[in-house]
Amino acid sequence: MEALDIRDKAREVMDELGLVESSSACPRPTNEHNTSILLPCKGKEDREFLLKFFIPPIEGRYYPPEVRLEDYARREIAFYSFLDSFDAMRRELPAPRTVMMDPADPPGWILLEYIETAKGPRSELLGISEILDLLGMIRNLPMERLLGRRNFPINRWDIVSLRDRVVRLMYDPLILVVGEDTWSDIRRFYDEAMRWLESRAPVPVHGDFIEENILVDANHRPHLLDFERIGIGSPEHDFAWFWIHVDRPKEWKKDLFERFLADRFGSDRVRSEWSIRASLVYLACRRLRFGFLTHGESDESRGANLGLLRASLAGGRDLFPV
């Protein structure tokens, strides 16, 4: 199924709902993982909406063996239902409000309110304070109301889960990319990280907290998008994900890092740094595995991801700003 076919399928959903595609600005046409697309659309009286269409499995595309593509849609639908039950007006967590959901299992789409985006450079619209505020809002979600629901396949981002994904699921391709010595370093790193982090209580985690999943509205209020990877895990996981993905000047990233850890001292600071490193080691390993399985020896990102892996394993000046 090509991109055009996917959009045609999404338009079929619009037709069923009595909607037409609009020319309004789209906050993010497709997500980083190519699991969904967003399409602005209009209904009666030109009321605007945002249709999120979940992309079904595509023949010939590689999917990791542990991935169940339908679970991304199930998580998103379950999370929006959860938000509607306690925060329908989105005061506790700014996000698009729900208009309608596909009742099928797995769901194929969700219809959301359309939020007009602010004009101007993202670097001016989204600052460090707003990012830290959003991270705090996620951590304060009452996720215990959602855990255990049959239709919520929870994602786990704690140290045990990260270690198991790398050590248990990634050995065969990774060993060919990083070699025996680095693989042993990865194993030793996670053994030590477990000693620092295993006893920590998990918190709610967005799972894909990147700048592209934050929409700033016309009133300069940030809103979160894309809850396909929502779950529980390390308090630092979302920060690590954002910090390594964001394309901002080094001094800005250094300021973000220090402000995030400003109230952590001694062993708390050490644990936080171990946690950040654990998430980044996992990210580097995941990228290297995916690159090898999809591009083999021609993976152009291998050098950069090996650099991230080595820096994350080492910590200190190789990774953290001084």
DASUL-V911730 format. One line per field, one symbol per residue. phi: phi as a letter, one per 40 degrees, with the letter a starting at -180 (. if undefined). psi: psi as a letter, one per 30 degrees, with the letter a starting at -180 (. if undefined). burial: # if it has 9 or more other C-alpha atoms within 8 Angstrom, else .. Layout:
phi = ???
psi = ???
burial = ???
//
This chain:
phi = .cdccccccccccddccgbbcbcccbcadbcdcfbabbbcabbcffccbbcbbcccdbcgccbdcccbdccccccccccccccccbaccgccacadccbabcccbccbaabbccbcccchcdcccbbccccccccccccccccccbcgcccbcccbbcccccccccccbbddccccccgcccccccccdccccdccbcccccbcbcgacbcccbbbcccgbcbcbgbcbcabiccbcccdccccccbbddcccccddcccbcbbbfcccccccccccccccccccccccccccbbgcccccddcccccccccccgfccbccb
psi = jleeeeeeeeeeeeeeghlkklglkkejelleghfllkkklkbkggkkljkjkkklkkkfkkkkffkjeffeeeeeeeeeeeefffhefheejjlklkekkkfljlkflkklkkjkllklkefffjleeeeeeeeeeefgkiffffkfkegjjkkkhleeeeeeeeeefgeeeeefefleeeeeeeeeeeeeeeeefefkkllkkefhilefgjkkafggkkkkligfgkalbkffeeeeeeeffkilleeeeeeeeeeegegklbfeeeeeeeeeeeeeeeeeeeeeeeeefffbfgjfgeeeeeeeeeeeeeabffekk.
burial = .....#...##..##...###......#.##...#########....########.............############.###..##.#..##.###..#.....########..##......##...###.##.###......#.....#.##.###.#######..##.###.###...#.###.##..##.###...#########..######...######################.........##.##...#.......####.#########.##########.....#..#..##.##.###.#...#...
//
